[in-house]
Amino acid sequence: MEAGGACVPDVRGRLPGRGAYVHPDQECLDAAERRRAFPRALRSQGPLDCSEVRAAVDALGRQAREASSAVRSSTQEEPRQEAGREAMSAR
């Protein structure tokens, strides 16, 4: 969404006015800026500042990496716990 010459993130899709969708990935955001997709989609004259959108995409990526790391560490603990149970029952 454009607000005063800047793109602002609208994660919930509730802000009034025109909006543009971009996949929450830095490569997709870079491609959209390179192709000047935001000014075209938002029917804006001239370039737009996308720093707020970039910060939101960074934050989403960081959250996704943390969640993935948490899932990976919890799945690695399960086999160790199971091996411990088997060792205990073998006694």
C-alpha positions as CSV (number, residue, x, y, z in Angstrom):
1,M,0.0,0.0,0.0
2,E,1.3,3.5,-0.8
3,A,1.3,6.2,1.8
4,G,2.9,9.5,1.0
5,G,5.5,8.2,-1.5
6,A,6.3,5.1,0.6
7,C,5.2,1.5,0.4
8,V,3.9,0.3,3.8
9,P,3.3,-3.3,4.7
10,D,-0.3,-4.4,5.2
11,V,0.1,-8.0,6.5
12,R,-3.6,-8.4,7.3
13,G,-4.8,-6.7,4.0
14,R,-7.1,-4.3,5.9
15,L,-5.7,-0.9,5.0
16,P,-7.8,1.3,2.7
17,G,-6.7,2.0,-0.9
18,R,-4.8,0.1,-3.5
19,G,-2.4,-2.7,-2.5
20,A,0.2,-4.9,-4.1
21,Y,1.2,-8.4,-3.1
22,V,4.8,-9.5,-3.0
23,H,6.0,-12.9,-1.8
24,P,7.7,-12.4,1.6
25,D,11.1,-13.2,0.3
26,Q,14.0,-10.8,-0.2
27,E,14.7,-12.1,-3.7
28,C,11.1,-11.5,-4.7
29,L,11.1,-8.0,-3.2
30,D,14.4,-7.2,-5.0
31,A,12.9,-8.3,-8.3
32,A,9.7,-6.3,-7.7
33,E,11.8,-3.1,-7.0
34,R,14.1,-3.8,-10.0
35,R,11.0,-4.1,-12.3
36,R,9.4,-1.0,-10.8
37,A,6.3,-3.2,-10.0
38,F,5.2,-1.2,-7.0
39,P,4.7,2.2,-8.6
40,R,3.0,0.5,-11.6
41,A,0.7,-1.6,-9.4
42,L,-0.2,1.3,-7.1
43,R,-0.6,3.7,-10.0
44,S,2.0,6.0,-8.4
45,Q,4.1,8.6,-10.2
46,G,7.8,8.2,-9.5
47,P,9.8,5.8,-7.3
48,L,8.5,4.6,-3.9
49,D,10.4,4.1,-0.7
50,C,10.1,0.4,0.2
51,S,12.2,0.4,3.3
52,E,9.2,-0.5,5.6
53,V,8.2,-3.4,3.4
54,R,11.9,-4.6,3.3
55,A,12.0,-4.4,7.2
56,A,8.7,-6.4,7.4
57,V,10.1,-9.1,5.0
58,D,13.3,-9.3,7.0
59,A,11.3,-9.8,10.2
60,L,9.1,-12.5,8.6
61,G,12.2,-14.3,7.3
62,R,13.8,-14.1,10.7
63,Q,10.7,-15.5,12.4
64,A,10.5,-18.3,9.8
65,R,14.2,-19.3,10.4
66,E,13.7,-19.3,14.2
67,A,10.6,-21.5,13.9
68,S,12.4,-23.9,11.5
69,S,15.3,-24.1,13.9
70,A,13.0,-24.8,16.8
71,V,11.3,-27.6,14.9
72,R,14.6,-29.1,13.8
73,S,16.0,-29.1,17.4
74,S,12.8,-30.7,18.8
75,T,12.8,-33.4,16.2
76,Q,16.5,-34.2,16.9
77,E,15.7,-34.7,20.6
78,E,13.0,-37.3,20.0
79,P,15.4,-40.0,18.8
80,R,17.7,-39.4,21.7
81,Q,14.8,-39.6,24.2
82,E,13.6,-42.9,22.5
83,A,17.1,-44.3,22.7
84,G,17.2,-43.5,26.4
85,R,13.9,-45.2,27.0
86,E,15.1,-48.3,25.2
87,A,18.3,-48.4,27.2
88,M,16.3,-48.1,30.4
89,S,13.9,-50.9,29.5
90,A,16.7,-53.2,28.5
91,R,18.1,-53.2,32.1
